[in-house]
C-alpha cells in the first residue's frame, strides 16, 4: 500500500514537471526567447509568507556554504527540480530486486 502511494505521488510530481515544462515552453514561445522559471521563484510564488518566515528563522543560523548550496538549488529550473524529485520518489517505490543464488524454500 505504501509502495502504491509513493508511486502515485511520484507520478503526480512528474506530471507537475511536465506542466512546468509546458508553461516555460509557452512563455518562451510567446516572448521569442528562452524563459526558464527557477525553483526558488516557484516556491516564493506558491507560499510567499512561508518563504519569508523560513528565511527569517534559519537565515542567520545557516553556515555560509549551506546557504550557497540552498541558493544554487533555488536557481535550478522548476521542471528539472520536479523531475528529479519525482524520479527519486519512483526509485524509492520500486520493487526490491530478486535475490539470485538463494533457495526459495
C-alpha positions in Angstrom: 0.0 0.0 0.0 2.8 2.4 0.8 4.6 1.5 -2.5 1.4 2.3 -4.4 1.1 5.7 -2.6 4.7 6.5 -3.3 4.2 5.6 -7.0 1.1 7.7 -7.2 2.9 10.7 -5.6 5.9 10.2 -7.9 3.7 10.2 -11.0 1.9 13.4 -9.8 5.3 15.1 -9.3 6.4 14.0 -12.7 3.1 15.4 -14.1 3.9 18.7 -12.4 7.3 18.7 -14.1 5.7 18.2 -17.5 3.2 21.0 -16.7 6.1 23.3 -15.6 8.0 22.5 -18.9 4.8 23.3 -20.9 4.4 26.6 -19.1 8.0 27.6 -19.6 7.7 26.5 -23.3 4.7 28.6 -23.9 6.2 31.6 -22.2 9.4 31.2 -24.2 7.4 30.9 -27.4 5.3 34.0 -26.7 8.4 36.1 -25.7 10.5 34.9 -28.6 13.4 34.0 -26.2 14.2 31.3 -23.7 12.4 31.8 -20.4 13.0 29.4 -17.5 11.3 29.6 -14.2 13.6 28.9 -11.3 12.6 26.6 -8.4 13.0 29.5 -5.9 10.7 31.7 -7.8 8.1 29.0 -7.9 8.3 28.3 -4.2 8.1 32.0 -3.5 5.0 32.4 -5.7 3.3 29.4 -4.1 3.9 30.3 -0.5 5.5 33.8 0.0 4.7 34.0 3.7 6.3 30.6 4.4 9.5 31.5 2.4 9.9 34.8 4.3 9.3 33.0 7.6 11.9 30.3 6.8 14.5 32.8 5.7 13.9 34.9 8.9 14.1 31.8 11.2 17.0 30.0 9.6 18.8 32.7 7.7 21.1 34.0 10.5 21.9 30.5 11.7 22.9 28.8 8.5 26.5 28.0 7.6 27.7 30.2 4.6 28.4 27.1 2.5 25.0 25.6 3.2 23.4 29.0 2.3 25.2 28.9 -1.1 24.1 25.3 -1.7 20.4 26.2 -1.0 20.7 29.3 -3.2 22.1 27.1 -6.0 19.2 24.7 -5.6 16.8 27.6 -5.8 18.3 28.5 -9.2 17.5 25.1 -10.7 14.7 25.2 -13.3 11.4 24.1 -11.9 10.8 21.3 -14.3 14.2 19.8 -13.6 13.7 20.0 -9.8 10.3 18.4 -10.1 11.5 15.7 -12.5 14.4 14.8 -10.2 12.2 14.7 -7.1 9.6 12.5 -9.0 12.3 10.2 -10.3 13.7 9.8 -6.7 10.2 9.0 -5.3 9.6 6.5 -8.1 13.0 4.9 -7.5 12.2 4.6 -3.7 8.8 2.9 -4.6 10.3 0.3 -6.9 10.0 -3.4 -6.1 13.1 -4.9 -4.5 15.4 -6.9 -6.8 15.1 -10.7 -6.6 17.8 -12.4 -4.6 19.7 -14.5 -7.1 21.5 -17.6 -5.8 19.4 -18.1 -2.7 17.0 -21.0 -2.3 13.3 -20.1 -2.3 12.4 -22.9 0.1 
